[in-house]
Amino acid sequence: FSENEDGKYISPFHDIPLFAGSKEDKEIPAKRTKTTGTEVQFNMIVEVPRWTNAKMEIATEEPLNPIKQDIKKGKLRYVANIFPHKGYIWNYGALPQTWEDPNHTDNITGCCGDNDPIDVCEIGSKIRSSGEIVQVKVLGVLALVDEGETDWKIIAISVDDPEAQKIH
């Protein structure tokens, strides 16, 4: 489970603001967004750290939405190693307070949403921890169709990455 600064349990899905607010602004959701020039910063919840194999995700149907290992057809899910890499080649997670509606047909893919938060692939150099909140800037987006459902992937980099200011 996730905890706030006071040690109270919170939901990474509902209680973390989508937009990154200033550190002085402790309200949830944030009333203002942090920008660098024209770039808006978002909060990302890390589900799967780079170089790990277990397919973890926010359990959107459970109280407080813990991050748990995904199960499909009764089996725990893992990502295969693809030589020379092990597991995920980036930090993988989700944007809080977002949801891909399974009742809405996407104009681009022609498919409905996958009933999950919007996914993020954070390509920075640091290995993050599951449950960590990372402020990111968006670099691009991919629309995927997975088993007949739209599954958007945001490509982002942590704003504290040494290369972040060089990538737009």
C-alpha positions as CSV (number, residue, x, y, z in Angstrom):
1,F,0.0,0.0,0.0
2,S,1.0,3.6,-0.6
3,E,1.4,6.1,2.3
4,N,1.4,9.9,2.4
5,E,3.9,12.0,4.5
6,D,1.7,11.5,7.6
7,G,1.8,7.7,7.3
8,K,-1.8,7.4,6.2
9,Y,-2.7,5.0,3.5
10,I,-3.6,6.6,0.1
11,S,-4.6,5.3,-3.3
12,P,-1.9,5.8,-6.0
13,F,-4.8,5.8,-8.5
14,H,-7.1,8.4,-6.9
15,D,-5.0,10.4,-4.3
16,I,-2.0,11.4,-6.4
17,P,-2.6,14.4,-8.7
18,L,-2.1,14.0,-12.4
19,F,-0.3,17.3,-12.7
20,A,2.9,17.8,-10.7
21,G,2.3,20.6,-8.2
22,S,4.9,22.6,-6.4
23,K,6.3,21.1,-3.2
24,E,4.7,23.9,-1.2
25,D,1.3,22.9,-2.5
26,K,0.3,19.9,-0.4
27,E,-3.3,19.9,-1.5
28,I,-4.7,16.9,-3.5
29,P,-5.4,17.4,-6.3
30,A,-2.9,20.1,-7.0
31,K,-4.4,23.5,-7.8
32,R,-1.6,24.5,-10.1
33,T,0.8,22.7,-12.4
34,K,4.5,22.9,-12.5
35,T,5.9,23.9,-15.9
36,T,9.3,24.5,-17.3
37,G,8.9,27.0,-20.0
38,T,6.0,25.6,-22.1
39,E,6.3,22.0,-20.8
40,V,3.7,20.7,-18.3
41,Q,5.0,18.2,-15.8
42,F,3.0,15.1,-14.8
43,N,3.1,12.7,-11.9
44,M,3.9,9.1,-12.9
45,I,3.3,6.2,-10.5
46,V,6.1,3.6,-11.1
47,E,4.6,0.1,-11.2
48,V,7.5,-1.8,-12.7
49,P,11.1,-0.7,-12.2
50,R,13.6,-0.9,-15.1
51,W,15.3,-4.3,-15.5
52,T,12.7,-6.3,-13.6
53,N,10.4,-9.0,-15.0
54,A,7.3,-9.1,-12.8
55,K,4.3,-7.4,-14.5
56,M,3.0,-5.2,-11.7
57,E,0.0,-2.9,-11.9
58,I,-2.3,-0.7,-9.9
59,A,-5.2,-2.9,-8.8
60,T,-8.0,-0.5,-9.8
61,E,-10.8,-2.7,-8.5
62,E,-9.4,-3.1,-4.9
63,P,-9.7,-0.7,-2.0
64,L,-6.8,1.8,-1.9
65,N,-5.6,0.4,-5.3
66,P,-2.4,-1.4,-4.2
67,I,0.3,-2.2,-6.8
68,K,0.1,-6.0,-7.3
69,Q,1.5,-8.5,-9.7
70,D,-0.9,-9.0,-12.7
71,I,-2.5,-12.4,-13.1
72,K,-3.8,-13.8,-16.4
73,K,-5.6,-17.1,-16.7
74,G,-4.7,-17.9,-13.1
75,K,-0.9,-17.3,-13.6
76,L,1.4,-14.6,-12.4
77,R,2.6,-12.5,-15.4
78,Y,6.2,-11.8,-16.3
79,V,7.9,-10.0,-19.1
80,A,10.4,-12.1,-21.1
81,N,14.0,-11.3,-21.3
82,I,15.2,-10.2,-24.8
83,F,18.9,-10.5,-25.1
84,P,20.9,-8.5,-24.1
85,H,18.3,-6.9,-21.9
86,K,16.6,-8.3,-18.8
87,G,12.9,-7.4,-18.1
88,Y,11.6,-4.0,-18.9
89,I,14.1,-1.7,-20.6
90,W,12.5,1.4,-19.0
91,N,10.6,2.3,-15.8
92,Y,7.0,1.4,-16.5
93,G,4.0,2.9,-14.8
94,A,0.8,4.9,-15.1
95,L,-0.6,8.4,-14.9
96,P,-2.7,8.8,-11.8
97,Q,-6.4,9.9,-12.2
98,T,-6.5,8.7,-15.8
99,W,-8.6,5.9,-17.2
100,E,-9.0,4.3,-20.7
101,D,-12.8,3.9,-21.0
102,P,-13.9,0.5,-22.1
103,N,-17.2,2.0,-23.3
104,H,-15.6,4.6,-25.6
105,T,-14.4,3.9,-29.1
106,D,-11.2,5.7,-29.8
107,N,-11.3,7.7,-33.0
108,I,-7.7,6.7,-34.0
109,T,-7.7,3.0,-33.2
110,G,-11.3,2.2,-33.6
111,C,-11.2,0.2,-30.4
112,C,-12.5,0.8,-26.9
113,G,-10.2,1.5,-23.9
114,D,-8.5,-1.2,-21.8
115,N,-10.2,-0.2,-18.5
116,D,-6.8,0.8,-17.0
117,P,-4.9,4.0,-16.3
118,I,-2.8,5.5,-19.1
119,D,0.6,3.8,-19.2
120,V,3.9,5.6,-19.1
121,C,7.3,4.4,-20.3
122,E,9.9,6.5,-18.5
123,I,13.2,6.4,-20.5
124,G,15.5,8.2,-18.0
125,S,18.7,6.8,-16.7
126,K,17.7,6.0,-13.1
127,I,16.2,2.7,-11.9
128,R,13.1,3.7,-9.9
129,S,11.2,1.8,-7.2
130,S,7.7,0.3,-7.4
131,G,5.2,2.9,-6.0
132,E,7.6,5.8,-6.5
133,I,6.1,9.0,-7.7
134,V,8.2,10.6,-10.5
135,Q,7.6,14.0,-12.1
136,V,7.9,13.5,-15.9
137,K,7.7,15.5,-19.1
138,V,5.9,13.9,-22.0
139,L,8.0,13.3,-25.1
140,G,5.5,11.4,-27.3
141,V,2.7,8.9,-27.3
142,L,1.9,5.6,-29.0
143,A,-1.6,4.2,-29.6
144,L,-1.5,0.4,-29.3
145,V,-4.2,-2.2,-29.8
146,D,-3.8,-5.1,-27.4
147,E,-6.3,-7.9,-27.6
148,G,-8.8,-5.6,-29.4
149,E,-8.5,-2.8,-26.8
150,T,-6.9,0.6,-27.1
151,D,-3.8,0.9,-24.9
152,W,-2.1,4.3,-25.0
153,K,1.6,4.4,-24.0
154,I,3.1,7.8,-23.0
155,I,6.8,8.1,-23.6
156,A,8.3,10.4,-21.0
157,I,11.5,11.3,-19.1
158,S,11.9,12.2,-15.5
159,V,12.5,15.9,-15.1
160,D,15.4,15.2,-12.7
161,D,17.2,13.1,-15.4
162,P,20.5,14.6,-16.5
163,E,19.4,14.4,-20.1
164,A,15.9,15.8,-19.6
165,Q,16.7,19.3,-20.7
166,K,18.3,18.1,-23.9
167,I,15.3,16.0,-25.0
168,H,12.1,17.6,-26.4
